[in-house]
Amino acid sequence: MTNQIIKEQFNKQAEKFANWSVSKNLEYINAYFDFCEIKPTDNLLDVACGPGDFTIFNAKRISGARGVDISDKEIEIANGLVVEFGLDNVQFDCHDVEKLPYPDNAYSVVICKSAFHHFTNPDEVFKEMVRCCEKGGLISIQDIRAYDDDDVNSFFETFDKLIDISHNVTLGEHEFDDLFRKNNITITGVFKLEVDLNVREYIEHAEQDEANKLKIERMLKNGISDPGLKNFLFKKGGELFFKRPVYLIKGIK
């Protein structure tokens, strides 16, 4: 998969992604802000910022914020939020995040939220995050993480690729940890959790062709009757949900 495919896919589904309940969830956004311990004096870079919700959240609370994303449609939505909230301390750029257009040591906080599973070269993206962070600054990632059971993980990796063709691979917690260690970033905190996601809303947040929609339907039909998946794919309140592991990690450069 190429970065161009990622860009085209997110341009197609920009509005859907921007309006997805998970993207807009203030509880999740606030929890990640608190986890990072972001201070009013910080200057933040949000890598693969999508429609800019977390960047905007920070801009209202800190010295300055900048978001960067490969999708020009997502950046267009983000710039609309800048106008809506009348902010003058936030900027958004459309750029490939493997080669960030910013000087070394430019930001006190560099984060990436819910995007590493899309990257074809996560090592390169993380190196760029490190380069742009000042000495003593904070670097953090929040993303979905791989399931501990290989069979369960294989099912949901296939599911995710059908939902969104820009999905590359979900990293495990040790792979996230290794990104920090390989780049000499001192890990200062990790947090693991699981969230229940509505399957219908999850399908609707991305763009699929008709062939993929049929494959998804078959997968779910088989999955709901698979005893190995009963703790991860289940009915709740008459709707189908699945359990998604999430990982938060932060460190100091």
N, C-alpha and C positions, 0 to 999 in steps of 0.2 A: 504494500500500500504506500502511495506517495502522499506528500504533504498537500499536493494539489487536490487529491481526492478528499482529504479532510476539509480543506477550504470549501470545495464545492458542496459537500454534504452539509456543512454548517451554514452555508449561505442558503441552502434549500430550507433548512429547518430552523432558521434563526428565530422566527416569531414563535414557533411552537416551543422551542427550548427556553426562550425568554419568559414565556407565560406558564411554564411548568411549575407546579406547586412546590417542588423541591428546590428549584432555582430561586424562588421567591420566599422560601421559608425563613422568616426572621429569627426563629429559634435556633436554627442551624447556623445562620450567619453570625448571630450574636455569640453563640457558643464557640465558634472558631476564632472570633475576635478576642474573646476572653482567654482562650487557650494560648494564643500567640502573645498575650500580655502587651498589646500594642499601646504605645504611650502617645499623649497629645502632641509631643514634639517630633514624632516619627514622620519620615518621608517614605512612603510605601510604593513598591512596584508589584503589581498583580499580573502574573504571567499566565497567558491563556485565559484572560478575564471573561470571555464570553460576553453576555449582554451588560456586564459591568455592575451588577448588584452589590457585590462585596466591595469593589473599588469605591463606589458611591457611598456605601455605608461607612467606610473608613474616612473618606474625604470630609464627611460631616463632623468628624471627631478628632482629626489629626492635622498636622501642618500641611501635608500635601500628599496626593496619590496619583499614580499613573497606571493605566491598564493597557495591555497589549494583547492582540489576538490576531490569528491568521485570517479570520473571516471578516471581510469588510461589512457584511450585513449585520453581524453582531456589534461591530464598532459603531455602525450607524445608529443602532438601538441605544447603545451606551451614551453616545453623544446627545441623543434625545433626552436622556435622563439628566445630563448636565444642564441643559436648558430648562427642563422641568423644575429642577431644584435650585436653579440660579447659583450654581457653584462656580467659583473662580480659582479653586486650588486643585483641580483635577483635569487630567488630559487623557485621551485615548488615542492609540496608534494601531494601525493595521500593519502587521509585520510577522514574518516567520519567526517563531520563538526559539528556533535552533540557533539563530544569529541575531541577538537582540541589538537594536540600534542605539545603545546607551553606553556612556563611558564607564570605565572600571570604578568600583567603589562609590557609586552614585547614590545608593539608597540604604537607609538604615534597616529597612524590612523588605525582604523579597519573598513572596509567597506564590503558591500555585494551588488552586482549589478545584478539585473534581475534573482533572484533565490528563493526568499522567497515563491513564489507560488508553488515551488516543495517540500518544506519541510513538512514532516509529523509531526515534533515537532518544530515549529518555536520558541517557548519560550525557548527551550533548546539551539538552535543555537544562539539566541540572548544573552542568559546568558554567553555562551562561548565567544562571541564577546566582551562582557563587561569585562569578566575576563582577557582576553588577552590585553586589552587596559590600558595604563598607566593612573594614576590620572591626570586629566586635559587634557587628550587626546580626539581626535575626534572619534565619532562613527556615521556611516551613512548607510542608506539603500536607494537604488533606485530600484523600481520594478513596475510592472503593478499594478493597483488598481481596486477594484470592481466598477462596474457601479452603479450609484445612483438609477436607476430604477430596481426593483427586477426582473421583467420579462426579461428585456434586459440582466441583469446579469446572470440569469438562462440560457438563450440561449447561451451566450458566454462561460459560465463555461462548459456546455456540449460540445460545439464546441472545446474548448481547451483540454478537456480530450480525445476527439477523435483524435485530431491532435497529441497529445503527452501524452502517458499513464503515464508519470512521473509527469504530472500536478496534484497537490493535490487540492489546493483551493487558490483563489485570495483574499488577505486581503483588507479590506476597510481602508480608511485613519485613522479612529478612532482606528482601531486595530493596525496599525503601531504606532500611537501616544501612545497607551497604553503599547506597548512593552518598549518604552523609559521611561514612567512614572513609570511603575511597577519596573523597575530596577534603579530608581533614576538617570536617565540620563536627564540632563537639555536640553530641546529642544531649539536649537538656530536658526533653520531655516527650513522651509518647502516650497516646490514648487510643484504645480500641473500643468500638461499639458496634451494635447491629441495629439496623433500622428496617421496619416493615414497609415495603413499597407496594402501592397499588399497581397491579399488572396492567390494567387498562390504561391508566394514566402514563405508565412507563412506556407502553407501546406508542401512545399518542404524542409523547414529547419529541419523537424523532420521525424521520421520513423513511418509509419502506416502499419498495415496489410490490406489485401484486404477487409475484412468486415468493418473496420473503414473507408476506402476510400469511400465505397458505402454509408455509413451513413453520411459522410461529404458532399458528393454530394447531397444527399436528403435534408440535413439541409440547405444548401446554396440555393437550388432551392426554398424551402419553405420560407426561411428567406428573400430573395430578394423581395418577393411579400407581406411580412408582413408589414402593415403600421406602426406598433409599432417599427420597426427596420429601417425605412427609413433614419433616421439621423445617423445610426451607420453601416449600410451595404449598399454599394452604388457603382455604376459604375463611373469610372473616367478615361478619356482617353481610353475608350474601355476595361478597366480591372476592376475587382472587388476589392474593398477595404473595410476595416472596421476600425472604429475609436476605438482607445485603450487609455483609461485613464492611466496615469503614475504618480507616486508619488515619490518625493524625500524628505528625512527627514535627519536632522543631529542634533547632540547634543554633549555635553561635559560631560565626566565622572567626 
